[in-house]
Structures are given as C-alpha cells and as structure tokens.
Amino acid sequence: MTHLIGVYGASGCGRGIMPLVRAEHPGATLVFIDDGQAPGSVNGHAITDWAGFLQRPARQRSVCLAIASGRVRETLAGKCDAAGVPLIGARAASVVEMDEVQIGEGACLSPFVTLTSNIRIGRAFHANLYSYIEHDCTVGDFVTLAPGAKVNGNVTLGDHSYIGSNAVIRQGLTIGHAAVVGMGAVVTRDVPPGVTVVGNPARILNKG
C-alpha cells in the first residue's frame, strides 16, 4: 500500500493540476476523483468516484481540489474534512514566492504564478497561469485567480471572490465576498460583495 492522492475533478482544471501533483509526489498512486465521469480514465490516470476513492487500499490518502468554482471547492473540502482526508496543494516549479507569504492548505499554484511579499492567503486558493499577487495583500478562503489576473499591492480579496483572466485590480482596493471580476476588467474602486463587475473602468453588471 502507498500514498493515494486523488485530484478532485477530471475536467480541464484537474488535467492541468495533475502533472503538478505527479511531479511533487513521484512515489504516490494518483487518481482523478469525479463523481460524474467515473469509472474511466484520462491522461493515463483512472477516474473513480468519492466512494471508490475511500475504498481503495492505502496507508495514507490525500485530496487536491482541482475545481474552478470556489463554492464547489468549499463543499468538497467539507466532505474531505468529514472523512478525515487532508487537503494537499499543487505548486509548479516556476512559481515565484518572495518574503513572508502565508498560504492556507490546498492551494493550487499553476506555472509562472508570482506571489511577492507579506501576503496572507486562505484555504484552497487557486492561482492560474501567469497570475500574480503583489505585496501586502490579504486573500480569503476559496478564492480563484484566472489566467493572467493581476492583483496589485494592499488589496483584500474576500472569500469566494473570482478574478477573471487578465483583469487588473488597482492597489489598495477591497473585492467583496463572492464578487466576480470579469475577464479583462480594470478595477479602480472597491467592489461590493456578491456583484459582478466588467469593463474598463469596471462597473457593476446589471443583469435586468
């Protein structure tokens, strides 16, 4: 028996995270966990459901949450907690991390992510390709940065916030709980909780 690691999610996000986990844990047995796609396989790794993952023999088991939605990650983290299965993260070799960066469990850091100095990051954070967080930022739990997202200094990102591809957050702002910053948006003022902002300068999207 060995260390069994499940990458939760066999779709695009999971397929991008699996090679990072494989590189960091060369002796582990790796599977995808996907309740909607099991049984099956992708990229040489079996796909199992949650029950099947728990039934596989192992001296140690861990889960990496490779799901883009922070809300879904929170639900799955609760499932792992209830089963006594710890979360692990994934980190590309090209990640740059400077001084005094605190990162909660289960963070997935894709290639060419940069975290500068004096940053606090919560649980199950996702930072996609070429995204960055500058100095003195506070990041909540289950936050997602899409590819190329740019978070400048002294920014606060609330729990479950989502920063879209190539969006730019000006220094010193607060992005509220569960707020969404659209692709390419340039944010020049605080964003209230639960809203979606788009454009340059970013404005609240009215869906009516």
CORLIN-V495246 format. One line per field, one symbol per residue. burial: + if it has 16 or more other ideal C-beta (glycine too) atoms within 10 Angstrom, else -. A space follows every 50 residues. Layout:
burial = ???
This chain:
burial = ---+++++++--++++++-+++-++--+++++++--++------++++-+ -+++---+--++++++++++--++-++--+----+-++++++--+----- +-++-+++++-+++++-++-++++++++++++++++++++++++++++++ +++-++++++++++++++++--++++-+++++--+++---+---++++-- -+------
